[in-house]
Amino acid sequence: MTEMSDLNMEEVLQIDIVSDVVCPWCIVGFKQLEKAIEKAGVSAAIKWHPFELNPDMPAEGENLREHIMRKYGSTAEQSQEARDRLTEVGSGLGIDFRFTDDMRMVNTFKAHQLIHWAAQEGLEHQTKMALFEAYFRDRKDLNDNAILADIAENLGLDRASALSVLEDGCYADAVRQEEVFWTQNGIQGVPAVVFEHRHLITGAQGVDNYVSIITQLVEGKAA
């Protein structure tokens, strides 16, 4: 788990986040939550959990714009409007979205395996953030073993070990089981945030809404 702040609360708020690293609203929602945690003046422990937006995505991926239009029935104009909105919202949260017409949606199963392994090395949160950045800022193929191993190495992890984990698929079953657990418990879309193991909030809620939620939870714990 990752300590997000170390302020005035003796008790730590437990927060589980189910998300995918190619989901723009997942990083937006997290950055909103991060600001809310700081604004509320609490301590929180974040645990990340895997979810694949497109578990059947082939290895070669698909053009992102074409994928969104096909999956959601949107037009090219609507797709561009959504990108513009995300870019604006992201800028205010310190997220550097760099959408291009040749950007691709990719399979993320390997990326989730890397996160699972990195968690055991104490770098789960850092790896999750690095993958978000690699995809949305640098437009990296997160289904490529070499690219994922490079990301791990840049975080101080052993590149050869990362490559071995990805090639062997030694954490594939563990990731799949966790994905199944969350979907069987009603998670059909992300981001999904679970506070204190029992309060589920879906979607990017905005800083003020997250502050309100956190405040109510903290007051409830203190009562």
C-alpha positions, 0 to 999 in steps of 0.5 A: 500500500502507498501512503498518500499523506502523513498529516493529522489523522492517526487512523489511515483511511483504506482506499482500494481503486479498481482501474485500467492504465489506458483509462483516462478517467481513471487517472483523472479520478485518482488525481482528483482523489489525491487532491481531496485527500490532501485538502481533507487533511487525512492519511490514506493507504491506496491499493490498486486493483486490475481491470481490463477495459478491453480484455479481448484486444489483440496484441497489435491493438487498435487505433484509439479513435476508431476503437472509441467510435466503434465501441461507443458509437460516437462520431469523429467530432464527438471523439475529438470533443472528448479528447479536448475536454480530457486534455483541459481537465487533465491540465488542471490536475497536472496530467499531460494528455497527448492524444494523436490520431495514430494513438492506439488502444492496447491490451493491458493484461501484461501491464497489470502483471507488472504492477502485481510484481512491482507491488511485491517490490514495494513500488506498486503505486509508482509503477501504476503512475509510470504506466499512466504517463507512458501511455497518455504522455508518451503513447507507449505500447503497454503490451510490449515486454521490452517497453514495460521492462524499461519502465520498471528499470526507470523506477529502479526495479531489475529489468531482467527480473521484470522481463522474466515476469512478463515472459513467464506470465508467472503472475497471470493467474493471480491477476486474472483471479483478482479481475474476476473477484472484482467483476463478480462483486459488481465492478463493470466500469472504472474507476471504481473506488472502495473506501474502507472495504465497503463504500463503493464510488464509481467514476471520477467524482471531482475534488469537492465530492471526494472531500465530502465523501472522505469527511463523512467517512472520517467523521463516521470512524470518529463517532 
